[in-house]
């Protein structure tokens, strides 16, 4: 079978979801730390965490940024389709950063494992 014919869009979509998850996680960190997206008590003020975001990582912004950057790094491996283990770590970090886009990224990445080298 031709190498090009067995490539699907699943890993590419997973990579986009990892990037989106990292970006939204970083925005959440900024909102939690600085309160730049609204007044306190409005649902978007300082310290307000949406219910679908894992709140434990926002208590410490530096490790939360590290998780978001790990999701970005994992997305690079996803787009290159190399080092599946590192891509999976990035997708799991994406799920920790923003769960609504991270979980589908993990599922799509698991389904496309055979498309990776290394």
C-alpha positions in Angstrom: 0.0 0.0 0.0 1.2 3.5 -0.8 2.5 5.5 2.2 0.5 8.6 1.3 -2.8 6.7 1.0 -3.0 5.7 4.6 -2.6 9.1 6.1 -5.8 10.6 7.5 -6.8 14.0 8.8 -7.2 12.8 12.4 -3.7 13.7 13.6 -3.9 17.1 11.8 -7.2 17.9 13.6 -5.6 16.7 16.9 -2.7 19.1 16.3 -5.0 22.0 15.7 -7.0 21.1 18.8 -3.8 20.9 20.8 -2.9 24.4 19.7 -6.4 25.7 20.4 -6.3 24.1 23.8 -2.9 25.7 24.7 -4.1 29.1 23.5 -7.3 28.9 25.5 -5.4 27.6 28.5 -3.0 30.5 28.3 -5.9 33.0 28.1 -7.4 31.3 31.1 -4.2 31.7 33.0 -4.0 35.3 32.1 -7.6 35.8 33.2 -7.1 34.0 36.5 -3.9 35.8 37.2 -4.7 39.3 36.0 -8.4 39.4 35.6 -8.2 41.1 32.2 -11.5 39.8 30.7 -14.1 41.3 33.0 -15.0 42.5 36.5 -14.9 40.3 39.5 -18.1 38.4 40.0 -19.1 38.6 36.3 -18.0 35.1 35.5 -14.9 36.4 33.7 -13.1 38.3 36.4 -10.0 37.6 38.4 -10.2 34.1 40.0 -13.3 33.0 38.0 -12.6 29.6 36.5 -15.1 28.1 34.0 -16.4 24.7 35.2 -14.9 22.8 32.2 -11.3 23.9 32.9 -9.3 21.8 35.4 -9.0 24.4 38.2 -6.1 22.7 40.0 -3.6 23.9 37.4 -4.7 27.6 37.6 -3.7 27.9 41.3 -0.1 27.9 40.2 0.3 29.9 36.9 3.9 28.9 36.1 3.2 25.2 36.0 0.0 25.9 34.1 2.1 27.8 31.5 4.4 24.8 31.3 1.5 22.6 30.6 0.2 24.9 27.9 3.7 25.0 26.3 3.9 21.2 26.5 0.6 21.1 24.5 2.2 23.4 21.9 5.3 21.3 21.7 3.2 18.2 21.3 1.3 19.7 18.4 4.6 20.1 16.5 5.2 16.4 16.8 1.6 15.7 15.7 2.0 17.8 12.6 5.3 16.2 11.7 3.9 12.7 12.5 7.0 11.8 14.4 7.7 10.6 18.0 4.2 9.4 18.9 5.0 9.3 22.6 5.9 13.0 22.7 2.8 13.8 20.7 0.7 11.9 23.1 2.3 13.7 26.1 1.4 17.0 24.3 -2.2 15.9 23.7 -2.5 14.9 27.4 -1.1 18.3 28.4 -3.7 19.9 26.1 -6.4 18.0 27.9 -5.1 19.3 31.2 -4.9 22.8 29.8 -8.5 23.0 28.3 -10.5 19.8 28.6 -13.1 20.5 25.8 -10.5 20.5 23.1 -7.9 18.3 24.8 -9.9 15.1 25.1 -10.9 15.0 21.4 -7.2 15.6 20.6 -6.2 12.6 22.7 -8.8 10.4 21.1 -7.9 11.4 17.5 -4.2 10.9 18.3 -4.8 7.5 19.7 -6.8 6.5 16.6 -4.0 7.6 14.3 -1.1 6.0 16.1 0.0 3.9 13.1 0.6 7.1 11.0 3.6 8.1 13.2 7.2 7.2 12.8 9.7 6.9 15.7 
